[in-house]
Amino acid sequence: MKTRIVILTIAALFWTQAAFAQTGQRIASIQREFSLITRNAGKLKKQTKETEAEETAIEATYFSSGGELKKITAFFTTEGFTTSFELFYSSGELIFALEAERRYDPAFMPNMPGSESGKVIGIVERRLYFHEGKMIRFLDGKTPVTKDSEDWQIAENGMAVRSKNLKEGIGLK
C-alpha cells in the first residue's frame, strides 16, 4: 500500500512538472511569434476602422500578411480612462493580448472626460497568453493570476469576446 502511494506521488510530481514545462514551451513559442510580428509590423498591410460598441467609440487597426490576420490594435476612451489593446494572432487564432488602461485625474480634464488632455494618475497593464482558444497565462501588472480565480475567468472570456467582435468588424470569424 505504501509503495502505491509513493508511486502515485512520484507520478503526480512528474505529471505536474511536465505540464509546467509544456506551458513554458508554449509561452516561449508565443513570445517568438510576438517578436516576429512586432519586428515585421512595418511590412504588414494596415487597415483602420472606427466603430461604436456600448456607446464607446473604438478605433481599430488591423494588420495582416498574405490575407492572414496578424495583429489588431484597438483604442477606446470612456469617462476617466482610456484603454488600448494589442491582440496578436497566429493562423487566425488569438495567441497574445496586451491591455493597457490609463486612468486620468478628473481635475485635469478640461475638455472631454477621459481625454488625452488629462493627467495620467495610473496605468494598469495586463498580459494574456492563449493556446488553442484557452488562456494559459495571465499577468495583471507583474502579478501572475491563478487559473481558478474569478479574475482569470473574466479576463479570458472578456478578451475572447473582444477578439471575436473586432475580427467581425472586418468580416472575419
Beta strands, then each sheet from edge to edge (+ up, - down):
strand 1: 45-53
strand 2: 56-65
strand 3: 68-78
strand 4: 81-90
strand 5: 93-105
strand 6: 119-131
strand 7: 134-140
strand 8: 143-144
sheet 1: 1+ 2- 3+ 4- 5+ 6- 7+ 8-
end
